[in-house]
Structure formats: C-alpha cells, structure tokens
Amino acid sequence: GYKIPGHIAVVSFHNSKSTLSGLFVSQIQIPSNEMGKRACQLMLDLMNGRVATKDVVLETTFEATNRCMLAPADKR
C-alpha cells in the first residue's frame, strides 16, 4: 500500500539514473575522485608508519527530484 513518491523516497549515490519509467530518484553527489585520493594517502601513511587521520569529511550535495516529497499528513 505504499506509494513512490508519497510514502517512500528513493535516493541514490553519485548520478545513478533510474531505469524504471516514472520512478524519480533523488541523488547524493559525492566527490569520488577526492575520496580516492584521500584513501590512497591514508593507505600510504599507514604503510609508512605515520599516524593516519581517523575522520575524513568530504563535502556532499543532495539533489532532490521535484516529485520526492512526502504526501500531506492526511494522506499518509
């Protein structure tokens, strides 16, 4: 009895496109090149006995589709 959109939103990472007709997918954009660079640097630091940073925070963006909205409260 759930409907997309309305009750459930579908979210993907990094420009994944929906192949289903009528399915609107919101996206979380991730900086994959920067993520790869940071991962390699962390690995090299560990291999060379340097203390690696435990936390790495990269900027992401969220792109909602125009139909990715919850139904009004009376229709939930």
C-alpha positions as CSV (number, residue, x, y, z in Angstrom):
1,G,0.0,0.0,0.0
2,Y,3.0,2.3,-0.1
3,K,3.5,4.7,-3.0
4,I,6.6,6.2,-4.5
5,P,6.7,9.2,-4.2
6,G,4.3,10.0,-1.4
7,H,5.2,7.5,1.3
8,I,8.7,6.4,0.2
9,A,11.5,8.3,-1.4
10,V,14.2,6.6,-3.5
11,V,17.7,8.1,-3.1
12,S,20.9,7.0,-4.9
13,F,24.6,7.9,-4.8
14,H,26.5,9.7,-7.5
15,N,24.5,10.2,-10.7
16,S,22.7,6.8,-10.7
17,K,19.9,7.1,-13.2
18,S,16.6,5.3,-12.8
19,T,15.8,2.7,-15.5
20,L,12.2,2.3,-14.4
21,S,9.7,4.5,-16.1
22,G,8.0,7.0,-13.8
23,L,10.5,6.4,-10.9
24,F,12.0,9.7,-9.7
25,V,15.3,9.3,-7.8
26,S,16.9,11.9,-5.7
27,Q,20.7,11.9,-5.6
28,I,23.6,12.4,-3.1
29,Q,26.6,13.7,-5.1
30,I,29.9,12.5,-3.7
31,P,33.4,13.7,-4.7
32,S,34.6,10.3,-5.8
33,N,38.0,11.5,-7.2
34,E,38.8,13.3,-3.9
35,M,37.6,10.2,-1.9
36,G,40.0,8.0,-3.9
37,K,42.9,10.5,-3.4
38,R,42.3,10.6,0.4
39,A,42.0,6.8,0.6
40,C,45.3,6.4,-1.1
41,Q,47.0,9.0,1.1
42,L,45.7,7.3,4.2
43,M,46.9,3.9,3.0
44,L,50.4,5.3,2.2
45,D,50.6,7.0,5.6
46,L,49.7,3.7,7.3
47,M,52.3,1.8,5.2
48,N,55.0,4.3,6.1
49,G,54.2,4.2,9.8
50,R,52.6,7.6,10.0
51,V,49.5,8.1,12.1
52,A,46.6,8.5,9.8
53,T,43.6,10.7,10.5
54,K,40.6,8.7,11.6
55,D,38.0,11.0,10.3
56,V,37.8,12.4,6.8
57,V,34.9,14.6,5.9
58,L,34.1,15.4,2.3
59,E,31.5,17.8,1.0
60,T,28.5,16.2,-0.5
61,T,25.3,17.7,-2.0
62,F,21.8,16.4,-2.1
63,E,19.7,16.9,-5.2
64,A,16.0,16.2,-4.7
65,T,13.8,15.4,-7.6
66,N,10.7,17.6,-7.9
67,R,8.5,14.6,-7.1
68,C,10.4,13.4,-4.0
69,M,8.1,14.8,-1.4
70,L,6.0,13.3,1.4
71,A,2.3,13.2,1.0
72,P,0.3,15.6,3.1
73,A,-0.3,14.4,6.6
74,D,-4.0,13.4,5.9
75,K,-2.9,11.1,3.1
76,R,-0.2,9.1,4.9
